[in-house]
Amino acid sequence: MEVWLDLRSESSQTYDSEMFDRILTEDSEDLVCIQIIDDEGQTKARSLIGSVDWLLLDLPDWKMIPLENLVSSAQGTPTKLAALIQKPVDVQGAAHALQIGVDAVVVPAREEMIEAALIAKSQRLENQESITEEYASAQEELSEVQIIGIESAGVGDRVCVDMVSFLNPGEGLMVGSSSSSMVLVHAENIDSQYVPQRPFRVNAGGLHAYTVLNDGRTAYLSELKAGDEVRIFSADGTTRGAMIGRLKIETRPLILLRWVDENNNQYQTFLQQAETVRLLSPSGGKAIAITEAIVGDRIISRLDRGARHIGDKVTADIEER
């Protein structure tokens, strides 16, 4: 993280230039400055991410949430964020937002502000190496997990996700209460003696659960809408995108499914108690109805180390239970 000195209105101030990564003056024209006082400002800043080198964020009414949102949006893009800070207490918030922080803090020529910024820079340097090492190997992968619990969970709202295209045998959506581990829920394209096939549908589970969008972000099932593109996973590890035609949300009896990964980390999600809701076994991609699954069964899962902020992957710590 860089520390910039803002001298745009204090050009007569004396300073030691070696203390700073940059001196901001009235002649600094390579920055796009956006004032954020409401959602309109945040939206404008977001629209520029990816198309400019530096965004200078001016938050006169300091709030963390818009800054966190922009840090999340900018991660993985060529755009860097600089934040104008006016109070020492706000420096830490900008420097460590989402455990990532902005790329530069910009402070006025006041001793207490400069000191706070330099301390934050030192802390970022100390933390960066361990954070980079921990998440450098983060990747999406299909794995297998073991069921450790299947419990009646009363009644709740579940979401059926209907696509505008057919799903093939062995395909479905990844679903889970945690973004770190989801299980593959099969499409309703298997014959049943009681109901017709719905080969465009995945009965995905509780409103609160995550699934994966085709761009790699996650979304709650409750947030999905017609026109969104979700990522379809296959038992053989291949993926593709599919567009949502509609959502079908109904109150139904639920089952709480619990599983454990190879490192003994435990996860769970809620699925409808119905024979047409099926999980997939890693042994030949065999479909297992949730009503017939038993403790000890192994099922296909997706592991995703790291954290999510509004669906975007971020290099931060998070615990979901």
FENGI-V670390 format. One line per field, one symbol per residue. ss: DSSP state (H for helix, E for strand, L for the rest). Layout:
ss=???
This chain:
ss=LEEEEELLLLLLLLLLHHHLLEEELLLLLLLEEEELLLHHHHHHHHHHLLLLLEEEEELLLLLHHHHHHHHHHHLLLLLEEEEEELLHHHHHHHHLHHHLLLLEEEEELLHHHHHHHHHHHHHHHHHHHHHHHHHLLLLLEEEEEEEEEEEEEEEEEEEEEEELLLLLLLEEEEEEEELLEEEEEELELLLLLLLLLELLEEEEEELLLEEEELLLLEEEHHHLLLLLEEEEEELLLLEEEEEEEEEEEEEEEEEEEEEELLLLLEEEEEEELLLLLEEELLLLLLEEELLLLLLLLEEEEEELLLEEELLEEELLLLLLL
